C-alpha cells in the first residue's frame, strides 16, 4: 500500500482541484436550477449552499498558492472566505428546519439571525484576538478550528435531518418516490461533510483535533482529506441537482398536460361559438323564411314559393357547413373584404326579416384585416342582428362602419323596445360570444339601451 499512498500524496494538488471543482459545480448548479424552481419551497433555501460551494472551491484552490506567498494578509483572506462559506452553510442547515407555515419571526430568527449572529461572533472573536496581540498563526488556526467545529460540524448534522424533514413536508406523495433517493444521497453527503469538513481539520493537541485531523486521515487511509471532501461535495451536488431535475420534469409534464387541456377547452369554445354564430343562426334564418312562407302561402303563393326556395338553399348551405365542421373542425373563413361581407350580412337580414335597413360607411382606404379578425367581426354582426330579430320588435335597423388611421368602429342600432338594464350574467350564449369575440379582437364593446328607445351596440377595434 506504500505505492498507493505515495501516489495519492503526489497527486495532492489534482485532488485539491477535484475538491474545489466539486463544490464549484455545486454552486453553479444551484444558481441555474434554483432560479427555474423558485416556486418550490425546497429550492428557495439553496442559495446559502451555493455560497458555501463557491467559498469551499476557493479554499481548495488556495492550496495552489506556493507556501512562500503565504502571509498574514493572504491567511486572513482565506480565513474570511472560510467564515463566510461556513456561516452560509449553517444558514442553509437551519433554514431546512423551518417552513413557510411557521411564523415570520421564527423563520427570520432561526433561518437568518441565529447563523448570522454566530458568524459575526466568530468574526469578532478572531479580530479581537488579533487586536490584543495573539500571534497571527494562532489566530488563523483558532479561527479555522472554531469555524469547523462550531459551524460545519453541527450544520452538517442539522442539514441532514432538516433536508429529510423538509422533503416529507414539501414534496407531494406522488413525487416523493422520484426525489427521495436523490435527496437521501444529498443527506448522506451532508452527514459526511459534517465529519470531513467539520471535525477533521488541522492537527491540534486537544480533542477532537488530536485524534481527528488531516494528518491522521493521511496516515490511516493513505489518502489526502481533499479526496473525501470532494466526494462529499460531489454527493451533495448529485443529490440536489437530480432531485430538482426530477421535480422540474414532473412540473413540466404537468404544465404540458395543463396547456394541452386549456388548448382543448379553447378549441371547444371556438367550435361552440362557430356553431352558435354560424350554423345555428343559419338554421334560425331558414326557420324565419319558412314561417314567412307559411303566412303568405294562401295570399301570396309566389312570394311563399320564393321564400321556400331561399330556405332550401340556406339549409343546403348549412349542411355543407356542418360537413366541413365534421371533417376539419374549422369553419370556412370568408374571402370578402370587411365592407362587402357586412353588406351581404345586412342584405340577408333584410330579406329574411323584411325590416328596413341602412348601411353607412365613413372613411376612406379601409385597411385590410386578416381573415380571422374579419370572421370575428362578421359573426358579431350576425349575432347582433339575430338578437334584434328575435327580441327587439324593431322596424328599422342601422349599421355603420367608421374608421380612421388607428381604430375601426362598427355600430348596430335598432328602434325596438329596448331594455331597462343590460343583463350582467346572461344565460344566453349569444351575448357571451359577442363579448368573447370582442376580447379576442382586443376591442371595446359598448351596449346602450333604454325602454322603448331600442339598443345600440358599438364595437371599437384597434388596428
C-alpha positions in Angstrom: 0.0 0.0 0.0 3.0 2.2 0.2 3.0 2.9 -3.5 -0.7 3.9 -3.3 0.0 6.3 -0.5 2.9 7.8 -2.4 0.8 8.1 -5.5 -2.1 9.9 -3.7 0.3 12.2 -1.9 2.0 13.0 -5.2 -1.4 13.9 -6.6 -2.3 16.2 -3.7 -2.8 19.2 -6.0 -5.0 17.3 -8.5 -7.1 16.1 -5.6 -7.4 19.6 -4.3 -8.5 20.6 -7.8 -11.1 17.9 -7.7 -12.2 19.1 -4.3 -12.7 22.6 -5.5 -14.3 21.6 -8.7 -16.9 19.5 -7.0 -18.1 22.4 -4.8 -17.8 25.0 -7.7 -20.1 22.8 -9.8 -22.5 22.6 -6.8 -22.5 26.4 -6.7 -23.2 26.8 -10.4 -25.8 24.1 -10.4 -27.8 25.7 -7.7 -27.6 29.1 -9.3 -29.0 27.7 -12.6 -31.6 25.3 -11.2 -32.8 27.2 -8.2 -33.9 30.1 -10.4 -36.0 27.8 -12.5 -37.5 26.1 -9.5 -38.0 29.2 -7.4 -41.7 28.2 -6.9 -40.5 25.2 -4.8 -40.0 25.8 -1.1 -37.2 23.2 -1.0 -35.3 25.2 -3.7 -35.7 28.6 -2.2 -33.3 27.9 0.6 -30.5 26.6 -1.5 -28.7 29.9 -2.2 -26.7 29.7 1.1 -25.5 26.3 -0.1 -24.3 27.9 -3.3 -22.3 30.4 -1.3 -20.7 27.5 0.6 -19.8 25.8 -2.7 -18.1 28.9 -4.1 -16.2 29.6 -0.9 -15.1 26.0 -0.4 -13.9 25.9 -4.0 -11.7 29.0 -3.2 -10.4 27.3 -0.1 -9.4 24.2 -2.0 -7.7 26.2 -4.7 -5.8 28.2 -2.1 -3.5 25.1 -1.9 -2.1 26.0 -5.3 -0.6 29.2 -3.8 3.1 28.5 -3.0 4.0 28.5 0.7 6.4 31.3 0.1 3.5 33.6 -0.8 1.6 32.8 2.4 1.5 35.7 4.8 -0.8 37.3 7.3 -2.7 39.1 4.5 -3.4 36.0 2.4 -4.1 33.9 5.5 -6.6 36.5 6.7 -8.4 36.4 3.3 -8.5 32.6 3.4 -10.0 32.7 6.9 -12.6 35.3 5.9 -13.6 33.2 2.9 -13.8 30.2 5.2 -16.0 32.0 7.7 -18.4 33.3 5.1 -18.8 29.9 3.5 -19.3 28.0 6.7 -21.8 30.6 8.1 -23.7 30.3 4.9 -23.7 26.5 5.3 -25.1 26.8 8.8 -27.8 29.2 7.4 -28.8 26.6 4.9 -28.9 23.9 7.5 -31.1 25.9 9.9 -33.4 27.1 7.1 -34.3 23.4 6.3 -35.7 23.2 9.8 -38.3 25.9 9.3 -41.2 26.1 6.9 -43.4 28.8 5.3 -46.1 27.7 7.7 -44.0 28.9 10.7 -44.3 32.5 11.8 -42.2 35.1 10.1 -40.4 35.8 13.4 -39.4 32.2 13.8 -38.2 32.0 10.2 -36.1 35.1 10.5 -34.8 34.2 13.9 -33.8 30.6 13.2 -33.0 30.9 9.5 -31.1 34.2 9.4 -30.4 35.9 12.8 -29.0 32.8 14.6 -26.4 31.8 12.0 -25.7 35.4 11.1 -25.1 36.2 14.8 -22.8 33.2 15.2 -20.9 34.3 12.1 -20.5 37.8 13.4 -19.5 36.5 16.9 -16.8 34.3 15.2 -15.5 37.2 13.2 -15.3 39.5 16.2 -13.6 36.8 18.2 -10.6 36.3 16.0 -10.5 40.0 15.2 -10.2 40.8 18.9 -7.6 38.0 19.3 -5.5 39.6 16.6 -6.0 43.0 18.1 -4.8 42.0 21.6 -1.6 40.7 20.2 -2.2 36.9 19.7 0.3 35.6 17.1 -1.2 35.6 13.6 -0.5 31.8 13.2 -2.6 31.1 16.3 -5.4 33.4 15.2 -5.7 31.7 11.8 -5.5 28.2 13.3 -8.1 29.1 16.1 -10.4 30.8 13.6 -10.4 27.8 11.3 -11.0 25.3 14.1 -13.8 27.2 15.7 -15.5 27.6 12.3 -15.2 23.9 11.5 -16.2 22.7 15.0 -18.9 25.4 15.7 -20.4 25.9 12.2 -19.8 23.0 9.9 -19.9 20.0 12.3 -23.4 20.8 13.7 -24.5 22.4 10.4 -24.0 19.1 8.5 -26.0 17.0 11.0 -28.8 19.6 11.2 -28.9 19.9 7.4 -29.1 16.1 7.0 -32.0 16.0 9.4 -33.7 19.1 8.1 -33.4 18.1 4.5 -35.2 14.9 5.2 -37.9 16.6 7.2 -38.4 19.2 4.5 -38.6 16.6 1.8 -41.6 14.9 3.5 -43.2 18.2 4.3 -43.0 19.9 0.9 -42.8 17.2 -1.7 -46.1 15.6 -2.8 -46.5 12.0 -2.1 -46.8 11.1 -5.8 -43.4 12.7 -6.4 -41.7 11.6 -3.3 -40.5 8.3 -4.8 -38.9 10.3 -7.6 -36.8 12.6 -5.4 -36.3 10.6 -2.2 -33.3 8.5 -3.4 -31.5 11.6 -4.7 -32.2 13.7 -1.5 -31.0 10.7 0.5 -27.7 10.9 -1.3 -27.5 14.6 -0.6 -28.3 13.9 3.1 -25.5 11.3 3.3 -23.2 13.8 1.7 -24.1 16.5 4.3 -23.5 14.0 7.1 -20.1 13.1 5.8 -19.3 16.7 5.2 -20.0 17.3 8.9 -17.2 14.8 9.6 -14.6 15.6 6.9 -15.3 19.3 6.6 -16.1 20.0 10.3 -14.5 17.6 12.7 -11.4 16.8 10.6 -9.2 19.8 10.4 -5.6 20.8 11.3 -3.8 18.8 14.0 -4.1 20.4 17.5 -3.1 19.0 20.9 -6.7 18.8 22.2 -9.9 16.9 21.4 -11.1 16.3 18.8 -8.2 17.6 16.7 -5.7 15.4 18.5 -7.2 12.2 17.1 -9.3 13.5 14.1 -7.1 15.6 11.9 -5.9 15.8 8.3 -2.6 14.2 9.1 -4.2 11.2 10.8 -6.5 10.7 7.8 -3.5 10.7 5.5 -1.7 8.2 7.7 -4.6 5.8 8.3 -6.1 5.9 4.8 -3.1 6.9 2.8 -5.4 9.5 1.2 -5.4 13.3 1.5 -8.6 14.6 3.1 -9.2 16.7 -0.1 -10.5 13.5 -1.8 -13.1 12.8 0.9 -14.2 16.5 0.9 -14.5 16.4 -2.9 -16.6 13.2 -2.7 -18.9 14.9 -0.2 -19.3 17.9 -2.5 -20.0 15.5 -5.4 -22.6 13.6 -3.4 -24.4 16.8 -2.3 -24.3 18.2 -5.9 -25.6 15.0 -7.4 -28.4 14.6 -4.9 -29.6 18.2 -5.0 -29.4 18.6 -8.8 -31.0 15.3 -9.6 -33.8 15.9 -7.1 -34.6 19.3 -8.6 -34.4 18.0 -12.1 -36.9 15.2 -11.2 -39.3 17.7 -9.7 -38.9 20.1 -12.6 -39.5 17.3 -15.1 -42.7 16.4 -13.3 -43.8 20.1 -13.3 -43.0 20.4 -17.0 -45.1 17.3 -17.7 -48.0 18.7 -15.6 -47.7 22.1 -17.4 -47.7 20.4 -20.8 -50.8 18.5 -19.8 -52.5 21.6 -18.4 -51.6 23.6 -21.5 -53.0 20.8 -23.7 -56.2 20.7 -21.7 -56.5 24.5 -22.0 -55.9 24.3 -25.7 -58.7 21.7 -26.0 -61.0 23.9 -23.9 -60.3 26.9 -26.1 -60.9 24.8 -29.2 -64.2 23.6 -27.8 -65.2 27.1 -27.0 -64.2 28.2 -30.5 -66.2 25.4 -32.1 -69.2 26.3 -29.9 -69.0 29.9 -30.9 -68.7 29.0 -34.6 -71.7 26.6 -34.4 -73.8 29.0 -32.5 -72.9 32.1 -34.5 -72.8 30.4 -37.9 -74.8 27.2 -38.3 -77.5 27.8 -35.7 -78.0 31.3 -37.0 -78.4 30.0 -40.5 -81.0 27.4 -39.3 -82.8 30.2 -37.4 -82.8 32.3 -40.6 -84.2 29.4 -42.6 -86.9 29.0 -39.9 -87.8 32.7 -40.3 -88.2 32.2 -44.1 -90.3 29.1 -43.6 -92.5 30.9 -41.1 -92.9 33.8 -43.6 -93.8 31.3 -46.4 -96.5 29.7 -44.2 -98.1 33.1 -43.5 -98.1 34.1 -47.2 -98.8 30.8 -48.7 -102.5 31.5 -49.3 -102.4 35.2 -50.1 -99.1 35.4 -52.0 -98.2 31.9 -53.2 -95.4 33.2 -55.5 -93.7 35.0 -52.6 -94.1 31.9 -50.5 -92.5 29.8 -53.2 -89.6 32.2 -53.4 -89.1 32.1 -49.6 -89.3 28.3 -49.7 -86.6 28.2 -52.4 -84.3 30.5 -50.3 -84.9 28.4 -47.2 -83.9 25.2 -49.1 -80.8 26.9 -50.4 -79.9 28.1 -46.9 -80.4 24.6 -45.4 -78.3 23.1 -48.1 -75.5 25.6 -47.3 -75.9 24.8 -43.7 -75.5 21.1 -44.4 -72.2 21.9 -46.2 -71.0 23.9 -43.3 -71.8 21.0 -40.9 -69.9 18.6 -43.1 -67.0 21.0 -43.1 -67.0 21.2 -39.3 -67.1 17.4 -39.0 -64.2 16.9 -41.3 -61.8 19.6 -40.2 -63.4 21.2 -37.2 -62.9 24.6 -38.7 -65.4 26.9 -40.2 -64.7 28.5 -43.6 -63.1 31.9 -43.3 -64.8 34.4 -45.6 -62.9 35.8 -48.6 -65.0 39.0 -48.7 -63.5 42.3 -47.6 -65.0 43.8 -44.4 -67.4 46.2 -46.1 -68.6 43.7 -48.7 -69.1 41.0 -46.1 -71.1 43.2 -43.7 -73.2 44.5 -46.6 -74.1 40.9 -47.5 -75.0 40.0 -43.9 -77.3 43.1 -43.7 -78.9 42.3 -47.0 -79.6 38.7 -46.0 -81.0 40.0 -42.7 -83.3 42.4 -44.6 -84.5 39.7 -46.9 -85.2 37.3 -44.1 -87.0 39.7 -41.7 -88.4 42.3 -44.2 -87.2 45.1 -41.8 -85.9 48.4 -43.1 -82.1 48.6 -43.0 -79.4 51.2 -43.6 -75.7 50.7 -44.1 -73.3 53.6 -43.8 -69.5 53.6 -44.4 -67.5 56.5 -43.2 -63.7 56.8 -44.0 -61.5 56.1 -47.0 -59.0 53.5 -47.6 -60.3 50.8 -45.2 -57.3 48.8 -44.0 -57.1 45.1 -44.9 -57.8 42.9 -41.9 -56.8 39.3 -41.6 -59.4 36.6 -42.4 -59.7 35.5 -38.7 -60.3 39.1 -37.5 -62.9 39.6 -40.3 -64.6 36.3 -39.2 -65.0 37.6 -35.7 -66.5 40.9 -36.9 -68.9 39.1 -39.3 -70.0 36.8 -36.5 -70.5 39.6 -34.1 -72.6 41.5 -36.6 -74.6 38.3 -37.4 -75.3 37.6 -33.7 -76.3 41.2 -33.0 -78.8 41.2 -36.0 -80.2 37.8 -34.9 -80.8 39.1 -31.4 -82.6 42.1 -32.9 -84.8 39.9 -35.0 -85.7 37.7 -32.0 -86.2 40.2 -29.2 -86.2 43.8 -30.3 -89.6 44.1 -32.1 -87.9 46.7 -34.3 -89.0 48.2 -37.6 -85.7 49.7 -38.6 -82.1 48.6 -38.2 -79.0 50.6 -39.0 -75.4 49.5 -39.4 -72.4 51.9 -39.7 -68.8 51.2 -40.3 -66.4 54.0 -39.4 -62.6 54.0 -39.4 -59.7 56.3 -39.1 -55.9 55.8 -39.0 -55.9 53.9 -35.7 -59.3 52.4 -35.0 -62.3 50.8 -36.6 -65.8 51.2 -35.3 -68.8 49.0 -36.0 -72.2 50.3 -34.8 -75.5 48.4 -35.0 -78.7 50.1 -33.7 -82.4 49.4 -33.8 -85.6 51.3 -32.8 -87.1 48.4 -30.9 -88.5 48.1 -27.3 -85.0 48.2 -25.7 -84.3 47.1 -22.1 -84.5 48.7 -18.7 -81.0 47.4 -17.9 -78.3 45.3 -19.6 -78.1 41.7 -18.5 -75.0 41.2 -16.3 -74.9 37.5 -16.3 -76.8 36.5 -19.3 -77.6 32.8 -19.6 -77.7 33.0 -23.4 -74.8 32.1 -25.5 -75.1 35.0 -28.0 -74.1 38.0 -25.8 -71.4 35.9 -24.2 -69.9 35.0 -27.7 -70.1 38.7 -28.7 -68.1 39.7 -25.6 -65.6 36.9 -26.1 -65.0 37.8 -29.7 -64.5 41.4 -28.8 -61.9 40.4 -26.3 -60.1 38.3 -28.9 -60.1 41.3 -31.2 -58.5 43.4 -28.3 -61.6 45.6 -28.9 -64.0 47.5 -26.7 -67.7 46.6 -26.7 -70.3 49.1 -25.6 -74.1 48.3 -25.3 -76.5 51.1 -24.6 -80.3 50.7 -24.2 -83.4 52.2 -22.6 -87.1 51.2 -22.6 -88.7 52.0 -25.9 -85.5 53.6 -27.2 -84.0 50.5 -28.9 -80.5 49.2 -28.4 -77.1 50.3 -29.8 -74.1 48.1 -29.9 -70.7 49.8 -30.6 -67.6 47.7 -31.3 -64.3 49.6 -31.4 -61.2 47.7 -32.6 -57.6 49.0 -32.8 -55.7 48.2 -36.0 
